Amino acid sequence: MATEVAIFIGIRFLDRPPMIKRSEAMKMYFDKDNGLIDEIIRHLMETAGEIRRPQYVREMIIAALKAGQEDDRSADLKLMNTTLKEMRFTSKVFGPYQHVRKVTVFGSARTQPGDPLYQMAVRFGKMLAENGYMVITGGGDGIMRAANEGAGPGHSFGVNIRLPFEERPNAVIEGNPRSITYKYFFNRKVAFLKEADAVALFPGGFGTLDEAMETLTLLQTGKRNPMPLVLVEDPACSYWSHIIALFEQELLGHGYISPTDLALFERVCSVDEAVAKIQHFYHRYHSLRFVRSQLVIRLTAELNADEIAGLTDQFQDILTPGGGIAPSGALEAERDDADLVHLPRLVVDYNRRDFGRLRALIDAINDL
């Protein structure tokens, strides 16, 4: 196979004398034809076979070639190389489970089995698995191990990080085909949030707070579609209460956030309440997608005309001038989501400015 490719490349160069010297860099483009380079890439993909999205693979190959031309620092190229390989493996591991809802669970790695919080996390994982969810954790000890333990290996993912003092996944997830170990935190964070249908935050240290802020930032800015974010309290109901007070007094008090941003999360004081909040979020709401300038909200059951009119009145503040909310079937641009075509929709002329209010709209739909 490699010989065939080499022969092909050699023939093409003989058929078409090179226009540049080998020591010069050929300028390449993502959005224009690159002549011989694109011919070689097309033949390479045909030789590899089963390339399902050739337009994206072509651009990745061109990006790699351009990086090789532009950067002779091995550290930068190693980072790009490792990142691509880690993200590819992430997609491979999670791909077969894309139609199963998953909950990412964050919390301290230092929480011990005798701690009431540990037992809460075990029960939380168990209840999620019983309700058809899978659990994603950081693959470490403490709250992470507890949630994996409760859900069981068959309903668990572990996205571990390579650290000097944490080299192995917890005993529940170790050896599991759904266990991934990352070199870079940012790739791991993508897996945590890209694959999640909900996030639960138990008390923890710097890492847990970092994950809390990362999730809130993505929800606040609309870089992550709305999802339940539940802050699970310790038995004394004090941990998240203090942090929420900081949000209200300092962040909101100084105008660093908007009042509606506080709708992006919910504080709960029991595992039953945490699971109920997640379940309720998907009561009538299924998912959403932006199609050009409109927001399409997919539903598990239709809303009647009076209910839609009520939502339109209640949420005028997040609609474009003269816009509205209307029932619809699947739009033409959604035909690639074949498994979702049958779901009823609401087409919303959303102004994309306040994602806390969008979360409130979803809550209102679920309350109907």
C-alpha positions in Angstrom: 0.0 0.0 0.0 2.8 2.5 0.9 4.6 1.5 -2.3 1.5 2.3 -4.4 1.2 5.8 -2.8 4.9 6.5 -3.4 4.6 5.4 -7.0 1.5 7.5 -7.5 3.3 10.6 -6.0 6.4 10.0 -8.1 4.3 9.6 -11.3 2.4 12.8 -10.6 5.7 14.7 -10.1 7.0 13.3 -13.4 3.8 14.2 -15.3 3.8 17.7 -13.9 7.3 19.2 -13.5 7.5 20.9 -10.1 7.0 24.7 -10.2 9.0 25.3 -7.1 12.3 24.1 -5.6 12.2 21.4 -3.0 13.7 23.8 -0.5 10.9 26.4 -0.8 7.6 26.1 1.1 4.5 25.7 -1.0 1.7 28.0 0.1 -1.5 26.1 1.0 -5.1 27.1 1.5 -8.0 25.7 3.3 -10.6 27.3 1.0 -8.9 27.1 -2.4 -7.6 24.2 -4.5 -3.9 23.4 -3.8 -3.3 21.5 -7.0 -0.9 18.6 -6.6 -1.1 18.7 -2.7 -4.9 18.2 -2.9 -4.5 15.4 -5.4 -2.1 13.6 -3.1 -4.5 14.1 -0.1 -7.4 12.8 -2.1 -5.5 9.7 -3.2 -4.3 9.2 0.4 -7.9 9.3 1.7 -9.0 6.9 -1.0 -6.2 4.5 -0.1 -7.0 4.7 3.6 -10.7 4.1 2.9 -13.9 4.9 4.8 -13.2 8.6 5.3 -16.6 9.7 6.2 -16.1 13.5 6.3 -13.3 14.1 3.7 -13.7 17.9 3.8 -12.7 18.0 7.5 -9.9 15.4 7.1 -8.5 17.4 4.2 -8.3 20.5 6.3 -6.7 18.7 9.2 -4.0 17.3 6.9 -3.4 20.8 5.5 -3.3 22.3 9.0 -0.6 19.7 9.9 1.4 20.5 6.8 1.2 24.3 7.4 2.2 23.8 11.0 5.2 21.8 9.9 6.2 24.7 7.5 5.6 27.5 10.0 6.9 26.2 13.3 10.3 24.5 13.9 9.8 24.4 17.7 9.2 20.7 18.6 7.3 21.7 21.8 4.5 23.4 19.8 4.3 20.6 17.3 4.2 17.9 20.1 1.3 19.8 21.7 -0.7 19.9 18.5 0.1 16.2 17.8 -0.9 15.0 21.3 -4.0 17.2 21.3 -5.3 15.7 18.0 -4.5 12.2 19.1 -6.2 12.6 22.5 -9.3 14.2 20.9 -9.5 11.4 18.3 -9.4 8.8 21.0 -12.1 10.7 23.0 -14.4 10.6 20.0 -13.7 6.9 19.5 -14.5 6.0 23.1 -17.6 8.1 23.5 -18.9 7.6 19.9 -20.9 4.3 20.6 -22.8 6.0 23.5 -23.8 9.3 21.8 -27.5 8.5 22.3 -27.2 7.7 26.0 -27.5 10.6 28.3 -24.5 11.2 30.6 -23.9 13.1 33.8 -20.4 14.5 34.6 -19.7 14.4 38.3 -17.0 16.7 39.8 -15.8 16.7 43.4 -12.8 16.2 45.7 -10.4 13.4 45.1 -9.6 13.6 48.9 -13.1 12.6 50.2 -12.8 9.4 52.1 -15.2 6.4 52.0 -16.3 7.1 55.6 -17.4 10.7 54.7 -21.2 11.2 54.3 -20.4 13.0 51.0 -18.7 9.9 49.6 -21.9 7.9 50.4 -24.0 10.6 48.8 -21.9 10.3 45.6 -22.2 6.5 45.6 -26.0 6.7 45.9 -26.1 9.5 43.2 -24.2 7.3 40.7 -26.5 4.3 41.5 -29.7 6.4 41.0 -28.4 7.8 37.7 -27.6 4.3 36.4 -31.0 3.1 37.5 -32.6 5.9 35.5 -30.7 5.1 32.3 -27.8 7.6 32.6 -24.1 7.0 32.4 -21.6 8.7 34.7 -18.5 10.6 33.6 -15.8 11.3 36.3 -12.2 12.3 36.4 -11.3 8.7 37.1 -9.6 9.4 40.4 -10.4 8.7 44.0 -12.8 10.4 46.4 -16.0 11.7 44.9 -15.0 10.4 41.5 -14.5 6.8 42.6 -17.7 7.0 44.7 -19.8 8.0 41.6 -18.2 5.3 39.5 -18.8 2.8 42.3 -22.4 3.7 42.5 -23.0 3.6 38.7 -20.9 0.5 38.3 -18.3 -0.2 35.6 -20.9 -0.8 32.9 -22.3 2.7 33.3 -19.1 4.6 33.9 -16.5 6.7 32.0 -13.3 7.8 33.6 -11.4 10.7 32.0 -8.2 10.6 34.0 -5.3 13.1 34.0 -1.6 12.2 34.1 -0.1 13.8 37.2 3.1 13.1 39.2 1.2 11.9 42.2 -1.9 10.4 40.4 -0.8 7.9 37.8 -3.6 5.3 37.8 -7.4 5.5 37.5 -9.4 4.4 40.5 -10.0 0.7 41.1 -13.6 0.9 39.7 -12.6 2.3 36.3 -9.1 0.9 35.9 -9.0 -1.4 32.8 -12.4 -0.3 31.6 -12.5 0.3 27.9 -14.3 3.6 28.7 -11.2 4.9 30.6 -9.1 7.6 29.0 -5.9 9.1 30.5 -5.0 12.6 29.2 -1.8 14.5 29.1 -3.5 17.9 28.9 -6.1 19.3 31.1 -7.8 21.3 28.3 -8.5 18.1 26.3 -9.9 16.5 29.4 -12.2 19.5 30.1 -13.5 19.2 26.5 -14.5 15.6 27.2 -16.1 16.4 30.5 -18.4 19.1 29.1 -18.8 18.1 25.4 -20.1 14.7 26.3 -22.3 15.7 29.3 -26.1 16.1 29.4 -25.8 17.4 33.0 -23.1 18.3 35.5 -23.2 17.7 39.2 -20.7 19.4 41.5 -19.9 18.0 44.9 -17.7 19.9 47.3 -14.0 19.9 46.5 -10.8 21.9 46.2 -9.2 24.1 43.6 -9.9 21.6 40.8 -13.6 21.4 41.6 -13.9 25.1 41.7 -12.0 25.5 38.4 -14.5 23.0 36.8 -17.4 24.9 38.3 -16.2 28.2 36.9 -15.4 26.6 33.5 -18.9 25.1 33.3 -20.6 28.4 34.3 -18.6 30.4 31.9 -19.5 28.2 28.9 -23.1 28.2 29.9 -23.2 32.0 30.5 -21.6 32.7 27.1 -23.6 30.2 25.1 -20.5 28.2 24.1 -22.2 25.2 25.7 -25.8 24.4 25.1 -28.0 24.7 28.2 -27.9 21.7 30.6 -28.6 21.1 34.3 -25.8 22.2 36.6 -26.6 21.0 40.1 -24.4 22.0 43.1 -24.8 19.2 45.6 -24.4 20.4 49.1 -22.7 18.7 52.0 -25.0 17.4 54.8 -24.7 20.7 56.6 -25.8 22.6 53.5 -22.9 25.0 53.9 -20.3 24.6 51.2 -22.1 25.9 48.1 -24.1 28.3 50.2 -21.0 30.3 51.0 -19.9 30.3 47.4 -23.3 31.4 46.1 -23.2 34.2 48.7 -19.9 35.3 47.2 -21.5 35.3 43.7 -24.5 37.4 45.0 -22.5 39.8 47.2 -19.4 40.4 45.2 -20.0 39.4 41.6 -23.6 40.5 41.3 -23.2 43.3 43.8 -20.4 44.8 41.6 -22.2 44.2 38.3 -19.7 41.5 37.2 -22.6 39.2 36.4 -26.3 39.6 35.6 -29.1 38.5 37.9 -30.2 36.0 35.2 -26.8 34.3 35.4 -27.9 32.9 38.7 -30.5 30.8 36.8 -27.7 28.8 35.2 -27.3 26.5 38.3 -29.3 25.0 41.1 -28.2 24.2 44.6 -29.6 21.0 46.1 -29.2 19.4 49.5 -30.0 15.8 48.7 -29.2 13.2 46.1 -32.9 12.7 45.4 -33.3 16.4 44.6 -30.2 16.4 42.3 -31.6 13.5 40.2 -35.1 15.0 40.1 -33.6 18.3 38.8 -31.8 16.5 36.0 -34.9 14.4 35.1 -37.1 17.5 35.1 -34.8 19.3 32.7 -35.6 16.6 30.1 -39.3 16.4 30.8 -40.5 18.3 27.7 -37.2 19.7 26.4 -35.0 17.3 24.4 -32.2 19.4 22.8 -31.6 22.5 20.7 -29.8 23.6 17.6 -29.1 26.9 15.9 -30.1 27.0 12.3 -28.8 30.2 10.7 -30.5 33.1 12.7 -33.1 30.9 14.5 -33.0 28.7 17.5 -34.7 25.3 17.1 -35.8 23.7 20.4 -36.7 20.0 20.1 -39.4 18.7 22.4 -40.5 15.3 23.6 -44.1 16.3 23.3 -46.0 19.0 21.4 -47.2 22.2 23.1 -50.6 23.6 22.3 -51.3 27.1 20.8 -52.2 28.7 24.1 -49.0 27.4 25.8 -46.8 28.7 22.9 -48.6 32.1 23.1 -47.9 32.2 26.8 -44.2 31.5 26.3 -44.0 34.2 23.6 -45.5 36.8 26.0 -43.3 35.8 28.9 -40.1 35.8 27.0 -40.4 38.8 24.7 -37.3 40.2 26.2 -35.1 37.6 24.5 -36.7 37.6 21.1 -35.5 39.7 18.2 -37.6 42.8 17.4 -40.8 41.5 15.8 -39.8 37.9 16.4 -41.8 35.1 18.0 -42.0 31.5 18.9 -43.7 29.1 16.5 -44.3 25.3 16.3 -42.5 23.4 13.6 -41.4 20.1 12.3 -37.7 19.3 11.5 -36.1 22.0 9.3 -34.3 21.0 6.2 -30.9 21.8 7.8 -31.7 19.2 10.5 -32.1 16.3 8.2 -28.7 15.1 9.1 -30.0 14.3 12.6 -32.0 11.4 11.4 -32.8 10.0 14.8 -34.4 13.4 15.9 -36.4 14.2 12.8 -39.7 12.9 14.3 -39.5 15.3 17.3 -41.8 18.3 17.4 -40.1 21.7 17.5 -40.3 25.3 18.6 -38.6 27.8 16.3 -37.5 30.8 18.4 -36.3 34.1 17.1 -33.8 34.3 19.9 -31.4 37.3 20.2 -28.5 35.2 21.7 -27.9 37.7 24.4 -29.0 36.2 27.7 -28.4 32.5 28.2 -29.7 32.6 31.7 -33.1 33.7 30.3 -32.9 30.9 27.7 -32.4 28.5 30.6 -35.6 30.0 32.2 -37.4 29.4 28.9 -36.5 25.8 29.0 -37.6 25.5 32.6 -40.9 27.1 31.6 -41.4 24.6 28.8 -40.7 21.7 31.2 -43.2 23.1 33.7 -46.1 22.9 31.2 
